[in-house]
Amino acid sequence: MGRHRTDEFDGGYRAQEPAPPRRRAARGRGRVLVPLAGAVALAVLLGVAAFVIFNRDHDCSAGKLALRVVATPDIQPALNKIAGTYNKALHSIDSRCVEVTVTKEGAARTANALAAGKAAADLWVADSSLVVARLRSDPAGAAALPEPSGSAALSPVVLVTAQATADKLAGSLQPSWAGMIAAANVANPDGPGKKVRVLALDPQKNSAGMAALLAAAGSAKKAKQDKALVGALKELSGQVVSDPSALLASLTVKSGSKVPVGVASEQSIYSHNAKKPDAQVVPLYPAEGTYNLDYPLVVLAKDPGVRKAAAAFQKELTTDSAQRALRDQGFRTPDGKGGDVLAKGKGFVSTPPRPLAAPDAKTVASMAQTWSRLNLGSRMLTLLDVSGTMALPVPGTNLTRMQAISRIATEGLSLFPADSEIGVWAFSTHLDGQGRDWREMVSVGPLSETTDGRLRKEALATQLATVQAKATGDTGLNDTLKAAYAEMTKSYQEDKINTILILTDGAGNDDPDGGVGNAELLSFLKKTYNPKRPVSILLIAFGPDAPKGKKQMDALAKATGGEAYVAENVLQVRDFFLQGMERRLCAPKCDG
């Protein structure tokens, strides 16, 4: 038998020439370990690189880098949450890990601290650029305070009312700044103010309040309703609420027949509703558009490292997670995008209202001054003409001049709030039995104060309703005005607008005893008038003889920065009183 061949089955492998087993095993192990070794080497390299990158971005070897952020109370909780996440990520600058703390403080308080050079902040998040603009309107402030470097969020300033009473506004108030002015105008008692009570958010403490005033002023200027604006501002000064939370809470409390309407930021409305589901309020978006609270970011730090930290945290605020955290708290992101909490079903709108052009620093400062001056208390001595000519009839009416003037006085004095200090002297000739041309009817003092057993306001109303003209009396105006001016100058009060109001038929001074002449009186007024302690004269004349004495009346009033008016009818007095109030804004340097 021949030998069997196996090379047919093993590819030529010969049993008598086997390959060394050790070599085969070695050759197989090499094929496996070579790529494995390469992978291990790559992993090591990647690990080293990752370690280097991680430690470069999270290197705290030099300690911590504190970044002090001061933010307004409304946005502080959201920023604090963002800062907490940011701190946990161990962001480092120059081998120091940034540690952000966010404290809350009202923008007005921080602004005052900045003005005094005592602000303890590296990054300031105010609620509005209006605050920053006002600070920067002063040359010293502009030098010390940098421009904002960005915006953290937005929240439109809107009108607001209780959800339960919103339907009652349909026929009374259109959601607009013009509507707010009409409803608040104290000189328009027959307007929407009969059914609507407007509440103001103190503009000296709240940017939303200042934004509302600026928007209303812009609307009034465009419509040439300056006097209506003054009447509204005067009324609002007595309806001021210092805190947004208090304003929103008051809207849902029933008080009287009028529907209360206020102003607030959109975010504060969301916040209120989230906390008080049983006392919901709804935003009313002004037709003209509005200003936004824009939460400007102002870097105050001087240290280069802290400034880098501020820039890094500001960049963090632009991330998706940070912007989502802001939207979840009722804010809009700087592009105007709102979150689900600002849903249409909750009374909000998805598209933000049209933004009004940002006012410049001068406009903001001017409005602040306007509010401050209009908000000053009033101290006024009224001189009421009771001379013989006041008993004459007013043509075309059933009134005597005395009755018409008394009605004018009642109309005018009704415009003043309860904390105003007002008194009345009657003047003619020989009124007090001692040869004097005046008699005190009601002493100057607060309308809400008791005098002779009744409120001064009631005493004034009674005296004006019952006063009679002295049939044989002449017009002893000059002696009376000199005495009154000396008295008001002597008792001047810094925190009030000090005024002498003269109500007369305009017949001038015709004292048969001579007394103080026109030239002497003018000289006295010019000499006594002090622009730093101004006592102004507001003169209103009514009757057919009034135009004849207009030249002398103008001279008397303008010698003290005041104004003289001739009324054609009783209703005009509202405008005259408002014009007199408006002069507060320019006193003591008023033109015309």
GIPE-V171998 format. One record per run of one state. SS is the DSSP state (h for helix, s for strand, l for the rest). FROM is the first residue (numbers start at 1). TO is the last residue. Records with the same first field share a line. If there is no record, write none. Layout:
SS: FROM-TO, FROM-TO
//
This chain:
l: 1-14, 18-20, 58-63, 72-72, 89-91, 94-95, 105-106, 116-122, 126-128, 137-138, 145-150, 152-153, 170-176, 185-191, 195-195, 199-199, 202-206, 223-225, 237-239, 242-243, 252-258, 276-280, 285-289, 291-291, 294-295, 300-303, 317-319, 328-331, 333-339, 343-343, 347-354, 356-360, 375-376, 386-387, 392-392, 394-399, 414-420, 428-437, 447-449, 452-453, 467-476, 491-495, 505-517, 529-530, 534-534, 543-545, 559-562, 568-571, 586-592
h: 15-17, 21-57, 73-88, 107-115, 129-136, 139-144, 163-169, 177-184, 192-194, 207-222, 226-236, 244-251, 266-275, 304-316, 320-327, 340-342, 344-346, 361-374, 388-391, 401-413, 456-466, 477-490, 518-528, 531-533, 546-558, 572-585
s: 64-71, 92-93, 96-104, 123-125, 151-151, 154-162, 196-198, 200-201, 240-241, 259-265, 281-284, 290-290, 292-293, 296-299, 332-332, 355-355, 377-385, 393-393, 400-400, 421-427, 438-446, 450-451, 454-455, 496-504, 535-542, 563-567
//
